[in-house]
Every structure is written in C-alpha cells, then in structure tokens.
Amino acid sequence: MCNVANLSTKFFLMVTCLFLFAASGCVKDRGEVEKEILNYDPSFVEILDKRKASIEELNNMKTALLSNKKQINREICLLKTKKTDIKRKFSEDSGRIKQRLDPEKREMRRTIVDVERELKRKMGFVRDANRDIEEINVLIKKKESLALTQEEIRTWNDRLSTLTKNKEAAILEINRIKEEVRITKLKLYVMEIK
C-alpha cells in the first residue's frame, strides 16, 4: 500500500485507467499489462512478486484444503459405517439380552392363566354355594309349613353349616388367588427390560 502511495500521479492514473478498462472488458492480456507497467515502473516487480507468492500460497492452501476435505470425507464415511455396525451390534446384543427372561415370563403367564382358571372355578363354587345356602335358608324358614322333622331340620342345618364353611374357605382361596395373580403380574411388569 505504501509503495502504491509513492507512485507518481501519472502511474496512478495509468493503473486507474487499466482498472476501468478491465471493468469494461477492454483490457489487454494480463501479461502485456504487467510488461507495460514494469516498463514504466520497474520497482513494481516487488508487488507483482508478492502477488505471485500470495497466489502460490493460496493455491497451496486450496490444495491442502481439498486434500484435507477428501481425507475428512473418507473418515466420515468410515465413521458412518462404524456407527451403523455399532448400532446393528447393539440392536442384536440388546435383543438377545432382553430375551434372557423370556422363559420365566412365559412360565409366569402360563401360571396366571392356570390360576385365573382356578379362580373362575372357585367363584363358580361360591356362586353355587350362595344359591344353595339361600335355598336351604328359605326351606328352613318354611319348616313348619313343610312339616319338617327335627331330623330333617338337623340335616339341613348341617348341610347349611358345611356349605357356609366351604364357601368361606373358597372366599379365602379366591382372595389368595387374586393376590397371587396381582403379584405375578407385578413380577412380569418389573421383569420388562426397555
């Protein structure tokens, strides 16, 4: 910049004209322009040499940049492939690990089905027992109109007592089965691996 400032007014005008011609597309070949400038001012060779060195440095930087970009792109491709392989392996391994408890889960599900079947049977028994108890109670209330003997009343009372005890035992068993089903379902829940 300092060298340009020291140029004579004539030289400055010539350079300005060259730029104007260049902008309008009427300029000579760059080599001819440089010769013309050097004929007028041989000291301008320093600036041209600096320009040439700058261009070479920029070209070297561009070459290095392209080389680095190619290398980085190759590394990115390798990393993407590696990432895909790692994800695939993780998926396979995690799937295998998540299946470790499958036999136990299948067994618990079978147990739930069996226990729920037993629960339905017990609930059916309680329903039948309630119906029988109600019928016996109605029968005992009508003992006088039916002219039941003491022996028949005792038999019906024994039958009522047995049914009531069996019903109470079945209700306790129903509650135990319900709790077993509930706990087994909780076990299945906590065995899940996400």
C-alpha positions, 0 to 999 in steps of 0.5 A, a space after each residue: 500500500 505504501 509503495 502504491 502511495 509513492 507512485 507518481 500521479 501519472 502511474 496512478 492514473 495509468 493503473 486507474 485507467 487499466 482498472 476501468 478498462 478491465 471493468 469494461 472488458 477492454 483490457 489487454 492480456 494480463 501479461 502485456 499489462 504487467 510488461 507495460 507497467 514494469 516498463 514504466 515502473 520497474 520497482 513494481 516487480 516487488 508487488 507483482 512478486 508478492 502477488 505471485 507468492 500470495 497466489 502460490 500460497 493460496 493455491 497451496 492452501 486450496 490444495 491442502 484444503 481439498 486434500 484435507 476435505 477428501 481425507 475428512 470425507 473418507 473418515 466420515 464415511 468410515 465413521 458412518 459405517 462404524 456407527 451403523 455396525 455399532 448400532 446393528 451390534 447393539 440392536 442384536 446384543 440388546 435383543 438377545 439380552 432382553 430375551 434372557 427372561 423370556 422363559 420365566 415370563 412365559 412360565 409366569 403367564 402360563 401360571 396366571 392363566 392356570 390360576 385365573 382358571 382356578 379362580 373362575 372355578 372357585 367363584 363358580 363354587 361360591 356362586 353355587 354355594 350362595 344359591 344353595 345356602 339361600 335355598 336351604 335358608 328359605 326351606 328352613 324358614 318354611 319348616 313348619 309349613 313343610 312339616 319338617 322333622 327335627 331330623 330333617 331340620 338337623 340335616 339341613 342345618 348341617 348341610 347349611 353349616 358345611 356349605 357356609 364353611 366351604 364357601 368361606 374357605 373358597 372366599 379365602 382361596 379366591 382372595 389368595 388367588 387374586 393376590 397371587 395373580 396381582 403379584 405375578 403380574 407385578 413380577 412380569 411388569 418389573 421383569 420388562 427390560 426397555 
